[in-house]
Amino acid sequence: MLYACQDRYGDIFTIRIAYEGTWVMLADPAAIKQVFTGDPKVFHAGEGNEILAPLLGHNSLLVLDEKRHMSQRKLLLPPFHGERMQGYGQTMGEIAEREIDGWPTGTPYKLRPRMQALTLEIILRTVFGVGKGEAEKLADLREALRDFLDMTTNPRFLAPLLVVGPKRVRGVGAFRRRIDRVDELIYREIAERRGAEDVAERDDVLSMMIGAAHEDGSPMSDSEIRDELLTLLVAGHETTATSLAWAIERLTRNPDKLERLRAEALAGGEEYLTATIQETLRLRPVISIVLRKLTQPVEIGGYELPAGVSVAPSIYLVHRNPEIYPEPQRFLPERFLENPPGTYTWIPFGGGVRRCLGASFAQFEMAVVLKELVKRHQIRPANPKPERVFRRAITETPRHDAEVVLG
């Protein structure tokens, strides 16, 4: 549909969606740059993400704008960059090694669900700081989150959601029961951590939130911590798991690329690994667009756009622009060995002050897991035909969950 609209109308066109109003799709890098560098008071990403509020809460970083967004972002940024993020590498490697060693060989095996389990374990350990011997402490929360996510990413759940609209979804019994269970467990963890004697010495995300203070000196409330924790737990593992599944799906259909990656991993290199991750995120971004709702009229690409419409930089279309990426449908990690990703032409994590907080963390995690997997197994596709894109809520996953045969 996006291709058809672009062919007919060009790099800027309008679509209208139930409960979402008017979206102006943007595929021109110059227009995308204008959005990403625009005044956050004019380009509201939080309003554009309002559909996520019933799932993540109204204090979630994803649904906040302007000062509240920047304040929360500053509080959450430190664990996901620099030395602290690098410090998670050993934990990631241990979890990946243990998980991968348990996978069966010689039989078709769906990787995406296992990647979900792996990345959920990593984010739980990172967020809550639970040690290797304490992993079962979070068993109830792990199960509740998985049940909640299985429902909210199930296409059969989306039909009633579209009928009732996002503002009334909490009235749906199945949704309410699951979110209430998740809330009960998260608030229990917050209360326990507030009472811990060593909270000031701990370096996990939950402890950091409890010790953090807003600019006026006030601490984060329990509801703020709950919403940000749920945002990190959901966004911090589901998207990365899908990207890992896509990386393997693409690599197994391009065995020469897979062999080059394996050879580099065994030799201890990372250059081709980084390029493989970048190419996976270009060709199979987990999300196709990002949104900004206009609070006042703006001219973009020669068009006067009124307040109230949403502008939508199209990750999908700009990533497939043949003038930027020759042979855009081919999986060619080599293209990023020659040219680094462009700020406004490679945008799987969005851009500007709203660029995904966990972008570096996600790519670091992908690198750790992919390296462990290709070093341990020969991998071939269970079916030689490429897997189609399958929409699962707002994410786009491999149709058959990246089914492979491990050797």
LUMVODO-389915 format. One record per residue (C-alpha): x, y, z; residue number from 1; residue in three letters. Coordinates in pm, whole numbers, plus 50000, padded with zeros to 5 digits. Layout:
LUMVODO-389915
<<X Y Z> NUM ALA>
...
end
This chain:
LUMVODO-389915
<<50000 50000 50000> 1 MET>
<<50282 50240 50089> 2 LEU>
<<50457 50165 49760> 3 TYR>
<<50135 50216 49564> 4 ALA>
<<50069 50551 49732> 5 CYS>
<<50426 50665 49679> 6 GLN>
<<50412 50570 49310> 7 ASP>
<<50088 50760 49265> 8 ARG>
<<50137 51065 49489> 9 TYR>
<<50511 51098 49552> 10 GLY>
<<50712 51116 49873> 11 ASP>
<<50437 51299 50067> 12 ILE>
<<50082 51164 50082> 13 PHE>
<<49788 51147 50322> 14 THR>
<<49604 50850 50470> 15 ILE>
<<49323 50838 50726> 16 ARG>
<<49289 50570 50995> 17 ILE>
<<49013 50493 51248> 18 ALA>
<<49074 50661 51587> 19 TYR>
<<49398 50809 51452> 20 GLU>
<<49273 51089 51224> 21 GLY>
<<49490 51218 50941> 22 THR>
<<49844 51094 50882> 23 TRP>
<<50075 51266 50635> 24 VAL>
<<50335 51009 50530> 25 MET>
<<50689 51132 50459> 26 LEU>
<<50949 50944 50255> 27 ALA>
<<51175 51236 50163> 28 ASP>
<<51487 51256 50386> 29 PRO>
<<51473 51638 50381> 30 ALA>
<<51116 51633 50516> 31 ALA>
<<51212 51370 50773> 32 ILE>
<<51503 51587 50888> 33 LYS>
<<51263 51880 50928> 34 GLN>
<<51043 51670 51157> 35 VAL>
<<51327 51524 51365> 36 PHE>
<<51498 51860 51414> 37 THR>
<<51173 52054 51460> 38 GLY>
<<51054 52221 51778> 39 ASP>
<<50927 51951 52021> 40 PRO>
<<50654 52197 52122> 41 LYS>
<<50521 52176 51765> 42 VAL>
<<50593 51811 51684> 43 PHE>
<<50430 51607 51962> 44 HIS>
<<50544 51244 51957> 45 ALA>
<<50365 51168 52285> 46 GLY>
<<50030 51264 52138> 47 GLU>
<<50114 51060 51830> 48 GLY>
<<50173 50757 52053> 49 ASN>
<<49855 50801 52258> 50 GLU>
<<49730 50459 52147> 51 ILE>
<<50000 50309 52372> 52 LEU>
<<49880 50483 52690> 53 ALA>
<<49628 50212 52794> 54 PRO>
<<49909 49955 52773> 55 LEU>
<<50202 50147 52919> 56 LEU>
<<50039 50420 53130> 57 GLY>
<<50016 50797 53099> 58 HIS>
<<50358 50853 53259> 59 ASN>
<<50537 50643 52997> 60 SER>
<<50822 50816 52821> 61 LEU>
<<50660 50721 52490> 62 LEU>
<<50341 50922 52554> 63 VAL>
<<50495 51233 52716> 64 LEU>
<<50582 51559 52542> 65 ASP>
<<50793 51870 52596> 66 GLU>
<<50929 51930 52949> 67 LYS>
<<50782 51616 53104> 68 ARG>
<<50935 51404 52830> 69 HIS>
<<51281 51560 52860> 70 MET>
<<51273 51533 53239> 71 SER>
<<51190 51163 53231> 72 GLN>
<<51436 51097 52949> 73 ARG>
<<51725 51245 53148> 74 LYS>
<<51638 51020 53441> 75 LEU>
<<51627 50704 53228> 76 LEU>
<<51919 50763 52992> 77 LEU>
<<52226 50667 53202> 78 PRO>
<<52178 50288 53225> 79 PRO>
<<52151 50249 52848> 80 PHE>
<<52473 50418 52739> 81 HIS>
<<52845 50416 52807> 82 GLY>
<<53029 50203 53058> 83 GLU>
<<52718 50104 53250> 84 ARG>
<<52563 49952 52935> 85 MET>
<<52888 49775 52847> 86 GLN>
<<52883 49627 53195> 87 GLY>
<<52573 49430 53102> 88 TYR>
<<52768 49239 52835> 89 GLY>
<<52869 48951 53060> 90 GLN>
<<52513 48904 53184> 91 THR>
<<52381 48909 52828> 92 MET>
<<52640 48655 52718> 93 GLY>
<<52564 48419 53006> 94 GLU>
<<52188 48432 52939> 95 ILE>
<<52238 48384 52564> 96 ALA>
<<52477 48092 52611> 97 GLU>
<<52242 47913 52852> 98 ARG>
<<51936 47970 52632> 99 GLU>
<<52100 47873 52302> 100 ILE>
<<52256 47557 52445> 101 ASP>
<<51905 47435 52525> 102 GLY>
<<51774 47459 52169> 103 TRP>
<<51715 47133 51976> 104 PRO>
<<51915 47039 51668> 105 THR>
<<51818 46859 51350> 106 GLY>
<<51450 46955 51362> 107 THR>
<<51248 47264 51256> 108 PRO>
<<51249 47517 51539> 109 TYR>
<<51082 47857 51567> 110 LYS>
<<51336 48111 51690> 111 LEU>
<<51122 48417 51757> 112 ARG>
<<50949 48282 52072> 113 PRO>
<<51285 48176 52213> 114 ARG>
<<51438 48511 52128> 115 MET>
<<51149 48666 52320> 116 GLN>
<<51229 48451 52623> 117 ALA>
<<51598 48537 52595> 118 LEU>
<<51554 48913 52561> 119 THR>
<<51287 48921 52834> 120 LEU>
<<51533 48754 53070> 121 GLU>
<<51802 49007 52979> 122 ILE>
<<51579 49308 53035> 123 ILE>
<<51441 49165 53362> 124 LEU>
<<51793 49112 53496> 125 ARG>
<<51898 49458 53376> 126 THR>
<<51594 49642 53512> 127 VAL>
<<51559 49462 53845> 128 PHE>
<<51922 49368 53906> 129 GLY>
<<51836 49013 54001> 130 VAL>
<<52145 48794 54022> 131 GLY>
<<52195 48462 53849> 132 LYS>
<<52096 48266 54157> 133 GLY>
<<51785 48478 54217> 134 GLU>
<<51628 48448 53871> 135 ALA>
<<51325 48257 54000> 136 GLU>
<<51237 48556 54220> 137 LYS>
<<51083 48714 53911> 138 LEU>
<<50909 48398 53785> 139 ALA>
<<50558 48533 53849> 140 ASP>
<<50633 48866 53678> 141 LEU>
<<50796 48686 53384> 142 ARG>
<<50488 48471 53336> 143 GLU>
<<50245 48762 53376> 144 ALA>
<<50434 48978 53125> 145 LEU>
<<50447 48697 52871> 146 ARG>
<<50072 48637 52908> 147 ASP>
<<50002 49011 52875> 148 PHE>
<<50221 49048 52566> 149 LEU>
<<50082 48735 52401> 150 ASP>
<<49737 48889 52424> 151 MET>
<<49825 49245 52320> 152 THR>
<<50031 49131 52020> 153 THR>
<<49769 48881 51904> 154 ASN>
<<49593 49001 51585> 155 PRO>
<<49267 48852 51714> 156 ARG>
<<49280 49096 52006> 157 PHE>
<<49324 49390 51770> 158 LEU>
<<48975 49354 51621> 159 ALA>
<<48790 49438 51947> 160 PRO>
<<49049 49706 52020> 161 LEU>
<<48962 49876 51691> 162 LEU>
<<48592 49846 51774> 163 VAL>
<<48607 49993 52124> 164 VAL>
<<48899 50231 52061> 165 GLY>
<<49214 50269 52273> 166 PRO>
<<49048 50490 52537> 167 LYS>
<<48801 50217 52631> 168 ARG>
<<49025 49913 52600> 169 VAL>
<<49075 49892 52977> 170 ARG>
<<48708 49803 53000> 171 GLY>
<<48775 49480 52809> 172 VAL>
<<48782 49209 53075> 173 GLY>
<<49066 49002 52930> 174 ALA>
<<49286 49310 52904> 175 PHE>
<<49199 49442 53250> 176 ARG>
<<49271 49112 53425> 177 ARG>
<<49613 49082 53268> 178 ARG>
<<49722 49441 53324> 179 ILE>
<<49598 49429 53685> 180 ASP>
<<49813 49120 53747> 181 ARG>
<<50121 49286 53595> 182 VAL>
<<50058 49599 53803> 183 ASP>
<<50026 49400 54124> 184 GLU>
<<50365 49236 54069> 185 LEU>
<<50545 49552 53959> 186 ILE>
<<50416 49758 54252> 187 TYR>
<<50525 49477 54485> 188 ARG>
<<50879 49496 54345> 189 GLU>
<<50882 49875 54382> 190 ILE>
<<50771 49853 54747> 191 ALA>
<<51032 49590 54830> 192 GLU>
<<51309 49789 54665> 193 ARG>
<<51213 50112 54842> 194 ARG>
<<51263 49925 55167> 195 GLY>
<<51597 49768 55071> 196 ALA>
<<51893 49885 55279> 197 GLU>
<<52135 49868 54985> 198 ASP>
<<51920 50053 54729> 199 VAL>
<<52167 50345 54708> 200 ALA>
<<52455 50109 54622> 201 GLU>
<<52273 49908 54353> 202 ARG>
<<52318 49993 53983> 203 ASP>
<<52006 49834 53832> 204 ASP>
<<51741 50048 53663> 205 VAL>
<<51474 50009 53933> 206 LEU>
<<51713 50119 54208> 207 SER>
<<51826 50410 53995> 208 MET>
<<51466 50524 53948> 209 MET>
<<51398 50507 54320> 210 ILE>
<<51705 50721 54388> 211 GLY>
<<51634 50967 54105> 212 ALA>
<<51485 51312 54156> 213 ALA>
<<51309 51558 53928> 214 HIS>
<<51450 51905 53875> 215 GLU>
<<51245 52034 54170> 216 ASP>
<<51397 51767 54394> 217 GLY>
<<51086 51552 54417> 218 SER>
<<51131 51174 54377> 219 PRO>
<<50963 50966 54109> 220 MET>
<<50623 50844 54225> 221 SER>
<<50527 50478 54229> 222 ASP>
<<50298 50532 53929> 223 SER>
<<50576 50702 53732> 224 GLU>
<<50816 50418 53809> 225 ILE>
<<50552 50160 53720> 226 ARG>
<<50483 50317 53380> 227 ASP>
<<50851 50354 53292> 228 GLU>
<<50930 50001 53410> 229 LEU>
<<50652 49856 53197> 230 LEU>
<<50769 50063 52900> 231 THR>
<<51123 49929 52935> 232 LEU>
<<51005 49572 52990> 233 LEU>
<<50774 49574 52688> 234 VAL>
<<50964 49793 52442> 235 ALA>
<<51298 49670 52569> 236 GLY>
<<51256 49309 52472> 237 HIS>
<<50976 49255 52218> 238 GLU>
<<51136 49473 51950> 239 THR>
<<51487 49333 52000> 240 THR>
<<51358 48975 51989> 241 ALA>
<<51186 49046 51658> 242 THR>
<<51499 49207 51513> 243 SER>
<<51707 48905 51615> 244 LEU>
<<51454 48673 51451> 245 ALA>
<<51468 48879 51131> 246 TRP>
<<51849 48878 51132> 247 ALA>
<<51855 48497 51135> 248 ILE>
<<51573 48474 50881> 249 GLU>
<<51768 48694 50639> 250 ARG>
<<52105 48531 50707> 251 LEU>
<<51975 48180 50642> 252 THR>
<<51842 48293 50302> 253 ARG>
<<52186 48437 50229> 254 ASN>
<<52426 48159 50339> 255 PRO>
<<52734 48340 50208> 256 ASP>
<<52658 48628 50446> 257 LYS>
<<52600 48384 50732> 258 LEU>
<<52933 48212 50669> 259 GLU>
<<53116 48543 50657> 260 ARG>
<<52956 48642 50988> 261 LEU>
<<53046 48309 51149> 262 ARG>
<<53408 48332 51033> 263 ALA>
<<53437 48682 51175> 264 GLU>
<<53277 48580 51507> 265 ALA>
<<53516 48286 51547> 266 LEU>
<<53807 48521 51473> 267 ALA>
<<53687 48769 51733> 268 GLY>
<<53589 49049 51493> 269 GLY>
<<53278 49265 51497> 270 GLU>
<<53280 49488 51186> 271 GLU>
<<53063 49262 50971> 272 TYR>
<<52845 49183 51273> 273 LEU>
<<52766 49553 51314> 274 THR>
<<52692 49586 50942> 275 ALA>
<<52464 49280 50957> 276 THR>
<<52263 49435 51239> 277 ILE>
<<52236 49765 51053> 278 GLN>
<<52123 49594 50734> 279 GLU>
<<51866 49384 50920> 280 THR>
<<51719 49697 51076> 281 LEU>
<<51715 49869 50737> 282 ARG>
<<51545 49591 50543> 283 LEU>
<<51320 49459 50820> 284 ARG>
<<51251 49744 51064> 285 PRO>
<<51027 49626 51346> 286 VAL>
<<50806 49933 51311> 287 ILE>
<<50725 50098 50975> 288 SER>
<<50665 50457 51084> 289 ILE>
<<50700 50707 51367> 290 VAL>
<<50442 50975 51441> 291 LEU>
<<50440 51340 51545> 292 ARG>
<<50112 51526 51600> 293 LYS>
<<50126 51893 51498> 294 LEU>
<<50024 52148 51759> 295 THR>
<<50030 52433 51506> 296 GLN>
<<50038 52471 51125> 297 PRO>
<<50368 52377 50958> 298 VAL>
<<50494 52383 50601> 299 GLU>
<<50664 52058 50499> 300 ILE>
<<50775 51976 50147> 301 GLY>
<<50584 52268 50002> 302 GLY>
<<50256 52173 50172> 303 TYR>
<<50083 52373 50447> 304 GLU>
<<49977 52120 50708> 305 LEU>
<<49718 52221 50969> 306 PRO>
<<49742 52168 51343> 307 ALA>
<<49597 51838 51457> 308 GLY>
<<49728 51618 51178> 309 VAL>
<<50007 51368 51238> 310 SER>
<<50321 51362 51026> 311 VAL>
<<50466 51015 50983> 312 ALA>
<<50826 50970 50869> 313 PRO>
<<50811 50638 50684> 314 SER>
<<51093 50413 50799> 315 ILE>
<<50982 50153 50548> 316 TYR>
<<50993 50377 50242> 317 LEU>
<<51309 50574 50315> 318 VAL>
<<51492 50247 50387> 319 HIS>
<<51396 50123 50040> 320 ARG>
<<51488 50432 49843> 321 ASN>
<<51705 50301 49553> 322 PRO>
<<51887 50634 49528> 323 GLU>
<<52011 50587 49884> 324 ILE>
<<52031 50206 49891> 325 TYR>
<<52105 50047 49549> 326 PRO>
<<51921 49715 49510> 327 GLU>
<<51714 49803 49816> 328 PRO>
<<51536 49465 49839> 329 GLN>
<<51862 49271 49869> 330 ARG>
<<52018 49183 50204> 331 PHE>
<<52365 49336 50170> 332 LEU>
<<52545 49408 50499> 333 PRO>
<<52845 49512 50288> 334 GLU>
<<52671 49839 50203> 335 ARG>
<<52731 49957 50560> 336 PHE>
<<53098 49864 50547> 337 LEU>
<<53133 50120 50269> 338 GLU>
<<52896 50389 50399> 339 ASN>
<<52787 50442 50760> 340 PRO>
<<52413 50483 50831> 341 PRO>
<<52274 50830 50758> 342 GLY>
<<52103 51025 51033> 343 THR>
<<51788 51082 50827> 344 TYR>
<<51809 50784 50587> 345 THR>
<<51859 50504 50843> 346 TRP>
<<51595 50555 51108> 347 ILE>
<<51484 50223 51264> 348 PRO>
<<51492 50395 51604> 349 PHE>
<<51334 50724 51493> 350 GLY>
<<51532 51041 51539> 351 GLY>
<<51589 51373 51711> 352 GLY>
<<51511 51412 52081> 353 VAL>
<<51265 51124 52045> 354 ARG>
<<51516 50870 51914> 355 ARG>
<<51466 50540 52096> 356 CYS>
<<51628 50556 52437> 357 LEU>
<<51742 50195 52408> 358 GLY>
<<51887 50208 52054> 359 ALA>
<<52247 50147 52164> 360 SER>
<<52138 49886 52419> 361 PHE>
<<51934 49698 52156> 362 ALA>
<<52217 49686 51903> 363 GLN>
<<52465 49581 52172> 364 PHE>
<<52230 49304 52283> 365 GLU>
<<52176 49188 51924> 366 MET>
<<52552 49170 51874> 367 ALA>
<<52605 48957 52186> 368 VAL>
<<52324 48713 52100> 369 VAL>
<<52405 48679 51728> 370 LEU>
<<52770 48617 51801> 371 LYS>
<<52687 48341 52050> 372 GLU>
<<52440 48179 51810> 373 LEU>
<<52653 48168 51495> 374 VAL>
<<52955 48044 51691> 375 LYS>
<<52757 47753 51839> 376 ARG>
<<52543 47633 51550> 377 HIS>
<<52523 47573 51180> 378 GLN>
<<52186 47722 51078> 379 ILE>
<<51967 47661 50776> 380 ARG>
<<51607 47763 50701> 381 PRO>
<<51334 47507 50761> 382 ALA>
<<51175 47629 50438> 383 ASN>
<<51383 47777 50155> 384 PRO>
<<51116 48037 50075> 385 LYS>
<<51162 48373 50252> 386 PRO>
<<50922 48444 50536> 387 GLU>
<<50673 48721 50470> 388 ARG>
<<50617 49013 50704> 389 VAL>
<<50337 48947 50953> 390 PHE>
<<50189 49237 51149> 391 ARG>
<<50166 49165 51521> 392 ARG>
<<50005 49470 51685> 393 ALA>
<<50240 49757 51591> 394 ILE>
<<50542 49535 51521> 395 THR>
<<50621 49341 51204> 396 GLU>
<<50751 48989 51256> 397 THR>
<<50855 48690 51040> 398 PRO>
<<50539 48508 50930> 399 ARG>
<<50661 48170 51056> 400 HIS>
<<50862 48302 51353> 401 ASP>
<<51200 48252 51182> 402 ALA>
<<51177 47873 51163> 403 GLU>
<<51519 47715 51118> 404 VAL>
<<51705 47388 51160> 405 VAL>
<<52009 47406 51386> 406 LEU>
<<52309 47182 51343> 407 GLY>
end
